[in-house]
């Protein structure tokens, strides 16, 4: 819970402090890299940390991740200019790549399928609360020119988390000689790094159809192909390709890619739509979007009670239907922007995400043994990150194209409304992908069988984890 809180708070607290940071350190043209470098470093390390957690245990890997994040936070707090702050944020990202995926894996190790619904509901609530209080805390600290405390607050949280894990989390891992897949590690890091870099910087640092864009994406594809070839021969691959032959995992990866895409479509564009379209204040626009983050944890809590009786597939399909209906209504009524309407519909879209995200995660974790649960959980988190980066880039390009068609004035309400309507249509497509993918989740019989199985898996019995003094 504390580890998830660290990741959640850090992802929301910085944005409102940016103007003060820029005023103090300068480097306005460079500040977007405060987010880009963090996302990049965090996403590319997820598969690596996940595999290492399967090989050497969860506890040492998450402690390493928290330690790196702590060092990065301290360096951010003492940064003397924008480049040093950007580098420090990159170090933070390197640590963050271990925190949420390994914490999620630990939940899968400790708790049964039935218990995970309740625990994941708590974790989702932490994220919802952080999405509301994070920007407020960042804004207050910035108002009093205390932006360095945005990073200092991480220090006691990290130390508390390290103390709790060291004292209370116990695991016994079967010790044996491992062959680390160094070639796969390098290839997946470079391939995913170039892919995310291309999506983050395309249309901004360079044109989408420019030579540098083709070079970045082309190199990413070549490295990805090389990664697949290496993984087919590796003794202990970073990502065992055989996992994708399981329908529940392939469906879960696609579904969570779409969930990430939905996040990337709504979070950046809804506030602009409301502020420019109807003149809503930043606070009002933020409150409307907060309805989305409230709907998600509430749905997680409810869906956990239902999937045990009706199956993962039933809950996932219902979530996909809710999301599709809400997104279709939002797209159809986009030309008549309303603060309350957006809040209500994004609440239901968030609820649809909650109804699909939890059963997909739990079903994927339940389909593998302990020694693959880290990789399986990491695939879910990694696919969400890729989906979010992909959709932000794609919908940003679509929005720009529509605004250009209206004359290029980003302050024109009608241009913003029409651009956002095109994005909402894209959200409908995303919802349909989620719905289709949900049919690949296990049905009632398989769900109930998983609910009666030991959370550590049926085959691997030696590694165990528990909470205790």
C-alpha positions in Angstrom: 0.0 0.0 0.0 2.7 2.5 0.9 4.8 1.5 -2.1 1.7 2.1 -4.4 1.1 5.4 -2.6 4.7 6.5 -3.4 4.2 5.8 -7.1 0.7 7.3 -7.2 1.6 10.5 -5.4 4.7 11.2 -7.4 2.8 10.8 -10.7 0.3 13.6 -9.7 2.1 16.1 -7.4 4.6 17.6 -9.8 2.4 19.1 -12.6 1.0 22.0 -10.6 4.5 23.0 -9.4 6.0 23.3 -12.8 5.4 27.1 -13.3 7.3 27.8 -10.0 10.1 25.4 -10.9 10.6 27.0 -14.3 10.5 30.5 -12.7 13.2 29.4 -10.2 15.5 27.2 -12.4 14.7 28.5 -15.9 14.7 26.1 -18.9 11.1 26.5 -20.0 11.8 24.7 -23.3 13.2 21.7 -21.4 10.6 21.2 -18.7 8.5 18.6 -20.7 11.5 16.3 -20.3 10.7 16.2 -16.5 7.8 14.0 -17.5 9.2 12.3 -20.6 12.4 11.1 -19.0 10.5 9.7 -16.0 8.0 7.8 -18.1 10.8 6.5 -20.4 13.0 5.3 -17.6 10.2 3.8 -15.6 8.5 1.9 -18.6 11.7 0.4 -20.1 12.8 -1.1 -16.7 9.5 -2.8 -15.9 10.2 -6.1 -17.8 13.8 -6.2 -16.4 12.8 -5.8 -12.7 9.9 -8.2 -13.2 12.2 -10.9 -14.5 14.8 -10.3 -11.7 12.0 -10.6 -9.1 11.1 -14.0 -10.5 14.7 -15.1 -10.3 15.9 -13.6 -7.0 12.7 -12.8 -5.1 10.5 -9.8 -4.8 11.9 -8.3 -1.6 15.5 -7.4 -2.8 14.2 -6.1 -6.1 11.6 -3.8 -4.7 14.0 -2.6 -2.0 16.5 -1.7 -4.8 13.8 0.1 -6.7 12.7 2.1 -3.7 16.4 2.9 -2.9 17.0 4.2 -6.4 13.8 6.2 -6.2 14.9 7.7 -2.9 18.3 8.7 -4.3 16.5 10.3 -7.3 14.1 12.2 -5.0 17.0 13.6 -2.9 18.9 14.7 -6.1 15.7 16.3 -7.4 15.3 18.3 -4.1 18.8 19.7 -4.4 18.8 20.3 -8.2 20.5 23.5 -9.2 19.2 23.9 -12.8 16.8 22.3 -15.2 19.2 19.7 -16.7 20.2 18.4 -13.3 16.5 18.2 -12.3 15.8 16.2 -15.6 18.7 13.8 -14.9 17.4 13.3 -11.3 13.9 12.7 -12.6 15.4 10.0 -14.8 16.9 8.3 -11.7 13.6 8.5 -10.0 12.0 6.8 -13.0 14.6 4.0 -12.9 13.5 3.2 -9.4 9.8 3.7 -10.1 10.0 0.9 -12.7 10.3 -1.6 -9.9 7.9 -0.2 -7.3 4.4 -0.7 -8.8 4.9 -3.9 -10.8 6.7 -5.7 -7.9 4.2 -4.4 -5.3 1.4 -5.8 -7.5 3.3 -9.1 -7.8 3.7 -9.3 -4.0 -0.1 -8.9 -3.6 -0.5 -11.9 -6.0 2.0 -13.9 -3.9 0.5 -13.2 -0.5 -3.3 -13.1 -1.1 -5.7 -15.6 -2.6 -7.8 -14.8 -5.7 -10.7 -14.0 -3.3 -8.6 -11.7 -1.1 -6.9 -9.9 -4.0 -10.2 -8.1 -4.9 -10.3 -6.4 -1.6 -6.6 -5.5 -1.6 -6.5 -4.2 -5.1 -9.6 -2.1 -4.2 -7.5 -0.5 -1.5 -4.6 0.1 -3.9 -7.0 1.6 -6.4 -8.4 3.9 -3.7 -4.8 5.0 -2.9 -4.4 6.0 -6.6 -7.8 7.8 -6.6 -7.0 9.8 -3.4 -3.5 10.6 -4.8 -5.0 11.9 -8.0 -7.1 14.4 -6.0 -4.7 15.5 -3.2 -1.4 15.3 -5.3 -2.1 18.3 -7.5 -3.5 20.2 -4.5 -0.3 19.5 -2.4 1.9 20.4 -5.4 -0.1 23.7 -5.9 0.1 24.7 -2.2 3.9 24.0 -2.1 4.4 25.9 -5.3 2.3 28.9 -4.1 4.7 29.3 -1.1 7.8 28.7 -3.4 8.5 25.4 -1.7 8.6 23.3 -4.8 11.6 21.3 -3.6 9.3 19.8 -1.0 7.4 18.1 -3.9 10.4 15.7 -3.8 11.3 15.9 -0.1 7.9 14.4 0.8 9.1 11.2 -0.9 12.0 10.7 1.5 10.0 9.8 4.7 7.6 7.7 2.5 10.4 5.7 1.0 12.1 5.2 4.4 8.8 4.1 5.9 8.2 1.7 3.0 11.7 0.2 3.3 11.2 -0.3 7.1 7.8 -2.0 6.6 9.0 -4.4 3.9 12.3 -5.2 5.7 10.4 -5.9 9.0 7.2 -7.5 7.8 7.6 -9.1 4.4 9.2 -12.5 4.5 9.8 -14.8 1.5 11.7 -18.0 1.0 13.2 -18.3 -2.5 14.8 -21.5 -3.8 18.4 -20.6 -4.5 19.9 -21.9 -7.7 22.3 -20.8 -10.4 20.6 -18.5 -12.8 21.7 -17.4 -16.3 20.7 -13.8 -16.8 19.6 -13.0 -20.3 21.9 -9.9 -20.8 21.3 -9.8 -24.5 17.5 -9.8 -24.1 17.8 -7.2 -21.3 19.7 -4.8 -23.5 17.5 -5.4 -26.6 14.1 -4.9 -24.8 15.4 -1.8 -23.0 16.6 -0.2 -26.3 13.6 -1.3 -28.4 11.0 -0.1 -25.9 13.0 3.0 -25.1 13.2 4.1 -28.7 9.5 3.3 -29.2 8.4 5.4 -26.3 10.9 8.1 -27.1 9.5 8.3 -30.7 5.9 8.5 -29.4 6.7 11.1 -26.8 8.8 13.4 -29.0 7.1 12.8 -32.4 5.2 15.9 -33.6 7.0 18.0 -31.0 10.8 17.6 -31.1 10.6 16.4 -34.7 8.0 15.9 -37.4 6.2 12.6 -37.6 7.3 12.0 -41.2 10.8 13.3 -40.7 14.0 11.2 -41.2 14.7 11.1 -37.5 11.2 9.8 -36.8 11.7 7.0 -39.3 15.1 6.2 -37.9 13.8 6.0 -34.3 10.9 3.8 -35.1 12.8 1.7 -37.6 15.6 1.0 -35.1 12.9 0.1 -32.5 11.4 -2.5 -34.9 14.8 -4.0 -35.8 15.7 -4.3 -32.1 12.3 -5.8 -31.3 12.8 -8.5 -33.9 16.3 -9.2 -32.6 14.8 -9.4 -29.1 12.3 -12.1 -30.2 15.0 -14.1 -31.9 17.2 -13.9 -28.8 14.4 -14.8 -26.5 13.6 -18.0 -28.5 17.0 -19.3 -27.7 17.7 -17.9 -24.2 17.8 -20.4 -21.2 16.0 -17.9 -19.0 14.4 -15.3 -21.3 13.4 -11.9 -20.0 10.0 -12.5 -21.4 9.2 -16.2 -22.1 7.4 -16.1 -25.4 5.4 -19.2 -24.5 3.4 -17.1 -22.1 1.7 -15.5 -25.1 0.3 -18.8 -26.1 -2.0 -18.6 -23.1 -5.2 -16.9 -24.2 -5.7 -15.3 -20.8 -2.3 -13.6 -21.0 -2.5 -12.5 -24.7 -6.0 -11.1 -24.0 -4.8 -9.5 -20.8 -2.0 -7.7 -22.6 -4.2 -6.4 -25.4 -6.9 -5.4 -22.9 -4.4 -3.5 -20.7 -2.8 -1.8 -23.7 -6.3 -0.5 -24.5 -6.8 0.6 -20.9 -3.5 2.5 -21.1 -4.7 4.0 -24.4 -7.9 5.2 -22.7 -5.9 6.9 -20.0 -3.7 8.6 -22.5 -6.8 9.8 -24.4 -8.8 11.3 -21.5 -6.3 12.7 -19.0 -4.5 15.2 -21.2 -7.5 16.4 -23.3 -10.6 16.5 -21.1 -9.4 19.5 -19.0 -8.6 21.5 -22.2 -11.9 20.6 -23.7 -13.8 21.9 -20.7 -11.7 25.0 -20.1 -11.6 26.2 -23.7 -15.0 24.8 -24.8 -17.2 26.2 -22.0 -14.8 28.4 -20.0 -14.6 26.1 -17.0 -11.9 26.9 -14.4 -8.9 24.6 -14.0 -10.4 23.5 -10.7 -13.8 22.6 -12.3 -12.1 20.8 -15.2 -9.9 18.9 -12.8 -12.9 17.9 -10.6 -14.8 16.6 -13.7 -11.8 14.4 -14.6 -11.5 13.3 -11.0 -14.8 11.6 -11.4 -13.0 9.1 -13.7 -10.5 8.3 -10.9 -13.3 7.8 -8.4 -15.3 5.5 -10.7 -12.3 3.2 -11.1 -11.7 2.1 -7.4 -15.4 1.9 -6.7 -15.8 -0.5 -9.6 -12.7 -2.5 -8.5 -14.3 -3.1 -5.1 -17.6 -4.1 -6.5 -16.2 -6.3 -9.3 -14.1 -8.3 -6.9 -17.3 -9.5 -5.2 -18.9 -10.5 -8.5 -16.1 -12.3 -10.4 -15.8 -15.0 -7.7 -19.4 -16.0 -8.4 -19.8 -15.2 -12.1 -16.2 -15.5 -13.4 -13.5 -13.1 -14.8 -15.0 -13.0 -18.2 -18.5 -12.0 -17.1 -17.1 -9.0 -15.1 -14.7 -8.0 -17.9 -17.5 -8.1 -20.5 -19.9 -6.0 -18.4 -17.1 -3.5 -17.8 -16.4 -3.3 -21.6 -20.1 -2.7 -22.2 -20.3 0.0 -19.6 -17.2 1.7 -21.0 -18.5 1.4 -24.6 -21.9 2.9 -23.8 -20.5 5.8 -21.8 -17.8 6.6 -24.4 -20.4 6.5 -27.2 -22.6 8.9 -25.4 -19.7 11.2 -24.7 -18.7 11.2 -28.3 -22.2 11.8 -29.5 -22.8 14.7 -27.2 -19.3 16.3 -27.5 -20.6 19.2 -29.5 -22.7 20.2 -26.5 -20.0 20.4 -23.7 -21.3 20.2 -20.2 -19.3 20.0 -17.0 -21.7 17.7 -15.3 -22.3 15.5 -18.3 -18.5 14.9 -18.8 -18.1 14.2 -15.1 -20.9 11.6 -15.1 -19.8 9.9 -18.3 -16.1 9.8 -17.4 -17.2 8.3 -14.0 -18.8 5.4 -15.9 -15.8 5.1 -18.2 -13.6 4.8 -15.1 -16.0 2.3 -13.7 -15.7 0.3 -16.9 -11.9 0.4 -16.6 -12.2 -0.9 -13.0 -14.4 -3.7 -14.0 -12.0 -4.9 -16.7 -8.6 -4.0 -15.1 -9.0 -6.1 -11.9 -10.2 -9.4 -13.5 -7.6 -9.2 -16.2 -4.7 -8.7 -13.7 -5.9 -11.3 -11.2 -6.6 -13.9 -14.0 -3.2 -13.4 -15.5 -1.5 -13.7 -12.1 -3.5 -16.9 -11.4 -2.6 -18.5 -14.7 1.1 -18.8 -13.9 3.4 -20.2 -11.2 5.4 -18.2 -8.7 8.5 -18.1 -10.9 6.6 -16.4 -13.7 4.2 -14.2 -11.8 6.6 -11.3 -11.8 7.0 -11.4 -15.6 3.2 -11.8 -16.1 2.4 -8.9 -13.8 5.1 -6.8 -15.5 3.6 -7.5 -18.9 0.3 -6.0 -17.7 2.0 -2.9 -16.4 4.3 -2.6 -19.4 1.4 -2.9 -21.9 -0.5 -0.1 -20.1 2.5 2.2 -20.3 3.0 1.5 -24.0 -0.7 2.0 -24.6 -0.8 5.3 -22.8 2.3 6.7 -24.6 0.9 5.4 -27.9 -2.6 7.0 -27.5 -1.2 10.3 -26.2 0.9 10.6 -29.3 -1.8 9.5 -31.8 -4.6 11.6 -30.3 -2.3 14.6 -30.0 -1.6 14.3 -33.7 -5.3 13.9 -34.4 -6.2 16.9 -32.2 -3.5 19.1 -34.0 -4.8 18.1 -37.4 -8.4 19.0 -36.5 -7.3 22.4 -35.0 -5.2 23.1 -38.1 -8.3 22.4 -40.3 -10.1 25.1 -38.2 -7.4 27.6 -38.8 -4.8 26.6 -36.3 -6.1 28.7 -33.4 -5.8 26.5 -30.2 -7.9 29.1 -28.4 -10.9 28.7 -30.7 -13.6 26.9 -28.7 -15.1 25.2 -31.7 -11.8 23.9 -32.9 -11.1 22.4 -29.5 -14.6 20.9 -29.2 -14.3 19.3 -32.6 -10.8 18.0 -31.9 -11.9 16.5 -28.6 -14.9 14.9 -30.3 -12.5 13.1 -32.6 -10.6 11.9 -29.6 -13.8 10.7 -27.9 -14.6 8.7 -31.0 -11.2 7.1 -30.6 -12.1 6.3 -27.0 -15.2 4.4 -28.4 -12.8 2.3 -30.5 -10.6 1.7 -27.5 -13.7 0.6 -25.5 -14.7 -1.9 -28.2 -11.1 -3.3 -28.1 -11.5 -3.7 -24.3 -14.8 -5.4 -24.8 -13.5 -7.8 -27.4 -10.4 -8.7 -25.3 -12.6 -9.4 -22.2 -14.1 -12.4 -24.0 -10.6 -14.0 -23.7 -10.7 -14.0 -19.9 -11.5 -17.2 -18.0 -15.1 -18.1 -17.4 -16.8 -19.1 -14.2 -15.4 -22.6 -13.8 -11.8 -21.5 -14.3 -12.3 -18.6 -12.0 -13.7 -20.7 -9.2 -10.9 -23.2 -9.7 -8.3 -20.4 -9.4 -10.1 -19.1 -6.3 -9.5 -22.4 -4.5 -5.9 -22.7 -5.5 -2.9 -21.6 -3.4 -1.9 -18.1 -4.4 1.7 -19.2 -4.8 0.8 -21.5 -7.7 0.2 -25.2 -8.2 3.7 -26.3 -9.4 6.3 -24.2 -7.7 6.0 -24.7 -3.9 9.4 -23.7 -2.5 9.2 -19.9 -2.8 6.8 -18.5 -0.2 5.8 -15.1 0.9 3.9 -13.8 3.9 3.4 -10.7 6.0 4.3 -10.8 9.7 6.4 -9.3 12.4 
